[in-house]
């Protein structure tokens, strides 16, 4: 399978059963519901060394977990699940660290989605860099006539948030229905 610690671009071989994602990652199923996800080396930060039992492990900070979830929505249960996690963790989040981690991921789409969710949750978005091109808030939610990048050729009937440059293709009801007031 190649060097497990290296980013996808450096992988030289793959076993049968490996599933390839974007150019910075590949995924190897371990069990039916568990995956070993390789990410680019610049995305490996925001962890603390801890000991569980007798084993040393790297444990992600809550801010990094949220950023990783927005980076790979398909492994996090989708945008609604990330919105739930963001809202649930709001009391213990270090928003400055969250924004710093998001910017460090080098993914402006992630930053735009995070900015939109933070703003909807009435949290600070100071220092967060938005995407330069329009995108879908939830890329897994498909709409007839809307392209994957939500460009000018897309004939969406959705709201557009110009600050975060996201086509809001998920209803507020769907995104926040679980939230208790």
Steps between C-alpha positions, in 0.01 A plus 500: 500500500795737505618718784207548741634828632537666161241711320312344209720669240798305637324162507660259257279194529148412601335177607179367356214656692661843536259779418646817355373845586646833392867543410604558862337195651405140462278285716538135585197324652591324823151368579159568353459826693860600576755656268867580522526844336834636378530876473759740366779572749408871525165395648656305786490742795273584792571183697620437853689198629303307761518158659196275489553188706866428442504629142620842387258652247452825315164654592355773281391829654126560468567790259708272276229234501250756373739627232580143388127427485439798274797398285365148449121532545438151362677341798332727755139418416443809287454871560205466739707277730788749494255783580372295796855440625592868460191610689541238773866592559442877488553553876845339505627610159791736463370688196838659428662155493215368283553781246879452512462125436253561217736743327793262550317229302550702177140435397295814439184296438532362852549855633191626319285218635636553851445876472140449397434255785673720759305805387173305518596399856581864587870425553798712394646447153788746538803399293325230299584504127206445263512315171576699186240312294140405578436155646225288645449512875435125498671330205319172572157659453427504129254726326368472146681735264772591750859421419741366761677838524183712503634717222307748289365222277317346799134596511453460872188617678690538827620786708853621439716634782732757337728537801592130511433439131286195572186389323282401796362173360380375839191650661533662842241251621713208382823649632375609842182295569674295770608812695320577823429867555 
